[in-house]
């Protein structure tokens, strides 16, 4: 009997990831990804962007509303805040590569034309998208990964990850078969939601300065 399961029911992007080619080939292939159900409601795949030879890769959670519409990561308010914090910490945003653990926007919407409310991806969805992140790491080969927030941390380091316990420290872990150095910090969107935004922002800058020192 022939299986009629849709590819998204398998919850893995593996069949969509090309064997060869650099970031342009990955980006083209990711645009057609059906590795999990999130592609159904999102406008488009939002793949990573930036310097293909970056020394630092920043990994966030998933695209937001603006990113989903424009097709690029970190172009909304959180991205602008991140660029400012990076520059203040001594890391040129133009020299970085930015991406997300999940490449499609997950949201809830009370009714059509109402604002789309961000919804955190599940561990299953993060795992499904893992092959894309593994492919990006293999191509870019960054010296350091900055982990932005709890969801990205869980995607890279497992479900027991707690950003509050390890933020602003340099970790050494095996990620997708590669020995990586990582500096976890909060997601810039959490700074925007904070009651004390200035203190939260300075905390982010402080963590990014640890990353800058680790890069030497």
Phi, psi and omega in degrees: 000131182280133179288136178253013180297136174290151183302329182292339179290343179279343180052052169206137177275355188312313183295343184267346185278121181291152181286332184217171182103153182275206182300321179301319179294320178296317182297318179297316182293321182296332179298337181257010187294132175233036188282350174204167186293350185298336182295337187295321185261339181288154177291318184195166171289137175246099182273171179295165184208151177128198184292120182292344178243031184297142174282336181233133175247130177256127183243117177259196185276293183200166176295151173260192183301311181294320180296319179298322181285323185266342177080016179228147180282149172056046176255355179272194182303320180295323179293321179294320178295320179297316179301318180295317180293321178299311181299319180294329181276352178096019176246123180287116180304330180290344179265358184263166171241127183244139179206181179230155178295327179238136190262358177239146180286123175254128186208165169243153183215118184301319177199160181307145180074353173280163180297139178275123184261123179307138177230131185296137178290153178279164177300324179296319179291321178296319180294320179301323184275352184308320180302329178291317179294320177299319180293320178297317179298320181294326181278311185286323183051058182292154175281337185210141174248126172263119183266116185261092173095172188293319183295314177299320179298317179294322180296322183269325192240001177103165189290345180276357182300134174229113186299326183294336183277333189234004183298144178074017176240157178263117178256151173237117185218159172270122181238120180048045175080005179240140173283120185236151168257135184227143171238109178279148172208182180282161174283139182301335178295332178290331175295318180295331181272350187292146175292327177244082189297322182295316179296319179295320179296315180296327175295319177296314179299318179301316178296320180291332175294326174299317178297317180298319178293323180296329177283344178071000000 
